[in-house]
């Protein structure tokens, strides 16, 4: 059955109904609307929480990446100093620091 036919059948049912049935149907529809609205709000809140957590994780990642690059640069500088000192003082240049 197509959606248009279902809507037509529903409209016919409403037109032929008693006032009590119409009141109960309106009440049911309002309750369903309220429940659907609450579900959408809850889904939006969950989505917002996920986006906030994603942003925090991205920031942590960027901070860790910066810290890694800083340490890597410092390590390279220490290697260069060690090699220069080794050459100056006659240490074997093949000796590994790490």
N, C-alpha and C positions, 0 to 999 in steps of 0.2 A: 504494500500500500504506500502510495507516495505521500509526501509531507503535505501537499496541497489538499489531498483527499482527507487526511487526518484532521487538518484544520477545518475543512468544511464540515466533517462529521461532528467535530467538537462544537463548532458554531451552531449547528442545527440542534445539538443536544442542549446547549445553553438556552437557546430561544424557546425550546419546548419544556424547559424545566420549571419546577416549583420554586418559589422564593427561598424556602428553607435549604433546598439543595444548592442553590446559587450562593447563599451565605456561607454554607460549609465549604463550598468549592473555593470561594474567595479567601476564606480563612486558611485553607490548605495551601493555596498558591502563595499567600503572604508568608506563611511559615517556610515553605520551600525556598522562596526568594531570600528570606532572612538567613536560612542555613547556607545557601549558595554564596551569599555575600560574605558571611563569616569565613567560609572556606577560602574564598578569593583573598580576603584580607590576610588570613593566616599564611597562604601561599606567598603573598607579597612580602610578608614579614620574614619568612624563611629565605626567600630570594635575596632580600636586603642583607640578612645576616651572612649569607654565603658570599655576597659581593664584598662586604666589609672584611671577612676573613681572608678572602683572596687578596685584597689590597694589603692587609697586614703581612701575609706571606710573601707577597711581592717585595714589600719594603725590607723584610728580613733577608730575603735573597739578595737584594741589592747591597745591603750592609755587609753581608758575608762575602759577597763577591769583591767588594772594595777592600775588606780586611785581607782577603786572600791575595789580591794584587799587591797590597802594601807589604805583606810578609814575603811574597815572592821577590819583590824589588829589593827588600832588605837582604834577603838571602843571596841574591845575585851580587849585591854590593859587598857583602862579607866574603863571598868567594873571590871576587876581584882583589880585595884587600889581602886575603890570605895568599893568593897567587903572587901578588906584588911583594909581599913580605917574604915568601918562600924564595923568590928569585933574588931578592936583596940579601937574604941571610944564608942562601945556599941550601935550603931544604929541598928535598926531592920534589919536583913539581908534579909527579904522578901520584903522590900520596893523597888519598881521598879524605875530605873533611867530613863527609856524610856518607 
